[in-house]
Amino acid sequence: MGADKVRRALSACALVGFLVATGTTPAGAAGPDTVPLRAIAFGDLHGNLLPPQGLHSTVIRSDGVSVPAGGAAYLASYVRQLREQAEHSVLYAVGDTWGSSPLESGLFHDEPTISLLDELDVTAATLGNHELDRGYEEFTRLRDGGCHPQEGCRYTDSFEGANFPILGANLTTADGAPAALPYSIDYVDGLPVGVIGVLPSNTPDIIRPDAIAGLQFEDEIVSVNRTADLLGSLGVRSIIVLYKGDIGVIDGDDPCPSGDRGAAAIATSVSPAVDLIITSDGDRHFNCTYTDPAGEPRTVVQGASHGRILSVADLVIDRRSREVLRDRTVVFTQIVTHDIEPDPTTLEFVDRAVEKSAEVANRPIARIDADITRRETASGESALGNLVADAQLAATRHLGARIALTNPGGLRGDLLTGDGTVSYRETYAVQPFGNMLQVVDLTGAQLDAVLEQQFQKAPVGSDIERILAPSHNLNYTLDRLAPRGERIREITIDGDPVDPEHIYKVVMNSFLAQGGDGFTVCAEAQVRAGAGKELDALNTYLATRSPVKRPAADRIRLH
């Protein structure tokens, strides 16, 4: 969508709404007085054009069998079938559609993923936090079109941007002006259907501060209610919300989120004018019904990340009232299995992206003798996290670094044995963010405080736990049953107890160094030194130690 189109759309939002004529609608039993609409959605695609590898490569079916799932060509095939079955349909992308993407998309600044969504004829997309990974200016370039300011157009001769609205009702500039479209309206057999998109209000906690400078993130419920009221004033009586964010608390075997935050709070608190909520937050998939503030049932549905499970909702809209007849809503999730013929057009599209990235992607880096993955042990460590921490320490010893810490959220792929050779495509998938390394000065007391911040208070339920991967020479005892602030004991570096007053040089990525993921103590460091790219550190470490053995996950002792 070009810059002029977006400006016109924002102006229209302020006056009469952003209207997108689609001429589509769904399956479902509907008589002459009703209109059926099928809403199809996927979330957390993360630019996965090929079937995902590693931890996100499979889905467990209802019969307990694990099957491969995902991949753009298979996703397109299922979308096509689901739309062909419906008289009218809409297709939504529910946040984190790109960002931390594999090389086939990431090498070209995610322009291929935007083109894929155009190819799929996406009706609307909502922002997630990852769309802002490289800053608001880069997001607007992808939305509006234009070549990359430094590297130009590497994927195609020109880049036209997105031909679909990208929504973020709770994203504003510092002066309160909309920084994204709050909603769009689609006409289904003459009836208006509004869609509102919101992204995580806690985005400042999980993204580099410099990437979102000048932006504000309003509470999701406040934003949805305000926008629903606006849609109501425009005569829209059928409303769908796309919510990218924390789903809330999952208790035991019950797949439905609960508590007073996340999807459960959205479902029970937002305006009764909202008829359907489609969420996206990682691997969990569910189809749940909650009671809205007016006492009426309201459905919330979520598929699985990386294009593995689609959300599908068949709605029936009354022609006279223009309301969704909620008691006739039918919702299900569809696994994107590989026992279907991949869509040939999309397959050709993906093959082109793979081919254009092949020279860089297929460059061999090292050999490994076992899978090195993000799978966590009881201590919260992973072999891959420990490997990355060791690589960062090795790359910065000349700058005086004594230890390394890395955040698990910065690791997005696994190193799998395969034929034994690790390629640049695979290491890029592990660390796709382009983060720089920084060596910071922390006192022993600050280091202890950083490790205590691995346990952060959640609004409800148990603490949020993010165990940082430590380099091989950093050891400590972890007691999860101790009070918060007293769970870390007996910290040693190279076998020597840490002195609370002594200053230690610690290497970490720029996201962590700026206080990302709630590690605010890291941002208190006064002395910093740049140390190159984290991906370069990993590739150099692997290449100079090939064949690489899987490191043990024995650096944190459990009490």
C-alpha positions, -999 to 999 in steps of 0.1 A, spaced: 0 0 0 16 33 -11 22 62 12 -5 83 -4 -30 55 -1 -22 51 36 -25 88 43 -59 88 25 -69 58 45 -59 74 78 -79 105 69 -109 83 60 -106 66 93 -111 99 110 -142 106 90 -161 77 77 -139 46 80 -114 27 60 -134 6 35 -121 -24 17 -144 -39 -8 -137 -76 -9 -168 -93 -24 -161 -124 -2 -179 -145 24 -180 -180 42 -196 -213 46 -223 -221 71 -260 -226 70 -276 -193 60 -311 -186 47 -323 -157 25 -324 -134 56 -288 -141 65 -253 -138 50 -226 -164 58 -190 -153 63 -160 -175 68 -130 -159 86 -97 -176 81 -66 -166 100 -29 -174 107 -6 -158 132 31 -158 141 42 -167 106 76 -151 112 84 -151 74 84 -189 72 82 -196 35 95 -231 37 81 -256 62 96 -247 96 124 -268 111 132 -279 146 109 -273 175 82 -257 154 82 -283 126 53 -305 137 19 -305 153 4 -332 175 -30 -343 161 -60 -351 183 -51 -388 181 -17 -381 196 3 -385 163 29 -359 155 29 -347 119 50 -322 99 31 -290 93 35 -256 78 51 -241 47 37 -213 26 28 -236 -4 8 -259 19 -7 -230 37 -19 -215 4 -34 -248 -6 -55 -250 26 -65 -214 23 -76 -219 -13 -97 -249 -3 -113 -232 27 -122 -202 6 -136 -223 -22 -159 -240 2 -173 -207 13 -197 -183 -4 -179 -153 12 -145 -153 31 -119 -131 46 -83 -139 54 -64 -123 82 -27 -124 94 -26 -119 132 7 -103 140 44 -113 139 39 -121 103 75 -112 96 104 -105 119 130 -131 131 124 -146 97 144 -174 80 170 -163 54 147 -168 24 127 -138 36 151 -120 61 179 -116 36 156 -95 15 143 -74 45 111 -95 45 99 -82 12 91 -118 1 67 -122 30 48 -91 21 46 -104 -15 34 -137 -2 5 -121 17 -4 -102 -14 -4 -135 -33 -26 -151 -7 -50 -121 -10 -49 -113 27 -79 -91 37 -61 -74 66 -32 -79 89 -25 -67 125 8 -57 138 28 -77 163 59 -66 181 82 -82 156 70 -61 127 88 -33 145 121 -51 152 140 -29 127 122 3 136 90 21 126 106 37 96 114 2 81 79 -9 89 64 20 70 87 12 41 74 -24 40 38 -11 43 41 17 17 67 4 -7 101 16 -18 136 1 -19 157 -4 12 176 28 20 210 12 22 208 -20 1 182 -10 -25 159 -35 -41 176 -69 -40 146 -92 -43 128 -75 -72 136 -45 -93 111 -24 -73 90 -30 -42 54 -17 -41 46 -25 -4 15 -41 10 -17 -42 -9 -37 -49 23 -43 -27 54 -20 -33 84 -38 -25 117 -27 -13 151 -55 4 170 -33 9 201 -2 22 183 2 60 183 29 86 179 41 106 209 14 133 203 -14 106 202 -18 105 164 -25 71 149 7 53 138 -12 26 120 -48 20 108 -70 12 138 -95 -8 117 -108 -17 83 -142 -24 70 -151 -51 44 -184 -53 27 -198 -88 25 -228 -90 2 -235 -54 10 -232 -58 48 -203 -40 66 -179 -62 87 -153 -43 108 -120 -57 119 -99 -42 147 -62 -50 152 -42 -46 184 -6 -55 192 10 -61 226 8 -31 249 40 -44 266 59 -41 233 84 -17 250 94 -45 273 102 -70 245 118 -49 218 148 -26 215 140 9 228 156 26 197 133 6 174 101 22 189 114 56 198 85 81 196 58 54 197 32 48 224 13 15 231 -21 19 246 -39 -7 266 -55 -32 243 -89 -32 259 -92 6 259 -82 7 223 -107 -20 212 -136 -4 230 -129 30 216 -126 16 181 -157 -6 184 -177 25 195 -164 43 164 -174 14 141 -208 14 158 -213 50 150 -205 42 113 -233 16 113 -210 -15 116 -227 -41 137 -205 -71 129 -170 -68 144 -139 -90 146 -108 -84 167 -74 -96 158 -53 -97 190 -15 -104 189 -3 -107 224 -1 -127 256 -29 -153 258 -29 -154 296 -28 -183 320 -33 -219 309 -43 -242 338 -37 -279 335 -54 -298 307 -79 -269 300 -67 -254 267 -87 -222 273 -68 -192 287 -79 -178 321 -70 -150 344 -73 -112 342 -47 -106 315 -42 -116 279 -68 -133 257 -91 -142 286 -92 -106 297 -98 -94 262 -126 -120 257 -145 -111 289 -139 -73 290 -140 -58 256 -172 -42 242 -201 -66 236 -202 -52 201 -172 -75 193 -185 -108 180 -153 -128 174 -117 -126 187 -88 -142 168 -56 -144 188 -20 -153 181 7 -162 207 30 -191 199 24 -228 198 -9 -232 216 -41 -236 196 -76 -235 210 -113 -228 203 -130 -213 234 -162 -195 244 -164 -168 270 -191 -146 284 -189 -110 272 -199 -80 295 -235 -82 283 -237 -119 293 -236 -132 258 -213 -160 246 -183 -149 225 -158 -172 207 -120 -169 209 -99 -190 185 -62 -194 179 -42 -215 155 -5 -224 159 26 -204 149 48 -207 118 19 -214 95 11 -248 111 -25 -244 121 -52 -221 107 -81 -206 126 -114 -209 109 -147 -193 120 -180 -196 101 -203 -167 110 -239 -160 101 -249 -123 98 -285 -112 100 -293 -90 70 -318 -67 88 -299 -61 120 -264 -66 105 -255 -85 137 -236 -117 139 -259 -145 151 -235 -158 177 -254 -190 185 -248 -201 149 -210 -195 149 -190 -226 141 -153 -225 148 -125 -250 141 -87 -251 136 -71 -267 105 -37 -283 106 -16 -274 76 -4 -309 69 18 -321 41 -5 -347 27 -21 -322 4 -8 -310 -30 11 -277 -24 -3 -247 -42 18 -246 -75 19 -208 -78 30 -203 -42 55 -232 -46 70 -214 -75 71 -182 -55 89 -199 -26 114 -217 -49 123 -183 -64 131 -169 -29 151 -200 -21 170 -198 -53 178 -161 -49 191 -166 -14 209 -199 -22 244 -186 -27 245 -170 7 223 -196 24 241 -227 14 276 -215 25 289 -242 49 299 -230 83 309 -260 103 302 -296 111 283 -308 142 280 -343 156 247 -340 174 216 -318 174 221 -286 193 187 -272 202 167 -248 223 151 -276 243 154 -266 280 166 -288 308 152 -286 343 175 -257 351 162 -237 321 194 -240 302 196 -252 266 226 -266 247 221 -240 220 219 -211 244 251 -223 261 268 -226 227 258 -190 217 270 -177 251 303 -194 246 306 -180 211 299 -144 223 325 -148 251 351 -161 227 345 -132 203 350 -105 230 379 -119 252 402 -93 235 379 -66 249 382 -80 284 349 -98 286 349 -122 315 315 -139 310 286 -139 286 248 -139 290 222 -144 262 184 -143 263 165 -174 252 141 -153 231 169 -143 209 173 -179 197 148 -186 169 160 -218 153 180 -250 161 211 -266 147 202 -301 135 226 -327 125 211 -336 90 242 -345 69 264 -331 96 271 -297 80 257 -265 94 250 -239 67 247 -201 69 209 -205 64 208 -225 97 229 -202 118 210 -172 104 178 -189 115 192 -192 151 200 -155 153 181 -135 126 177 -102 145 209 -85 134 217 -76 170 251 -62 179 272 -74 208 281 -50 237 306 -55 265 292 -38 296 306 -32 331 285 -47 359 294 -50 396 291 -83 412 260 -70 430 245 -59 397 252 -93 381 234 -110 410 205 -86 404 204 -94 367 202 -131 375 174 -125 400 155 -107 372 152 -140 355 120 -143 377 96 -114 370 62 -109 386 33 -116 364 0 -97 367 -16 -130 377 -4 -166 382 31 -178 386 62 -157 379 75 -152 344 107 -171 341 134 -163 315 166 -181 322 196 -165 305 221 -188 289 255 -184 308 289 -189 293 308 -221 304 327 -203 332 297 -187 349 281 -210 375 255 -205 403 228 -223 423 192 -217 415 164 -222 442 130 -217 426 113 -222 460 131 -193 477 114 -159 478 118 -136 448 151 -118 450 168 -146 470 168 -174 443 204 -170 431 232 -182 453 269 -191 451 278 -173 419 313 -181 406 333 -170 376 361 -193 366 356 -210 399 361 -179 420 332 -164 441 318 -132 427 327 -101 447 297 -77 450 320 -47 447 342 -59 419 334 -48 383 331 -75 357 330 -71 320 299 -90 306 291 -95 269 255 -96 258 235 -86 228 222 -51 223 186 -60 231 196 -73 265 220 -45 271 192 -20 267 171 -37 293 150 -59 270 128 -87 284 126 -69 317 164 -71 325 164 -35 335 196 -38 355 216 -44 323 206 -9 311 222 6 342 257 -2 330 278 29 326 307 16 304 300 -1 271 320 -12 241 306 -24 208 318 -58 198 304 -67 163 274 -87 152 261 -117 173 257 -138 142 293 -132 131 304 -143 166 285 -175 163 297 -183 128 333 -177 137 331 -198 168 316 -227 149 340 -225 120 371 -224 142 360 -254 164 346 -277 137 335 -304 142 315 -289 171 303 -309 200 271 -302 218 278 -284 251 265 -298 283 237 -279 301 253 -281 335 261 -246 343 232 -239 367 229 -260 398 194 -267 411 189 -265 449 
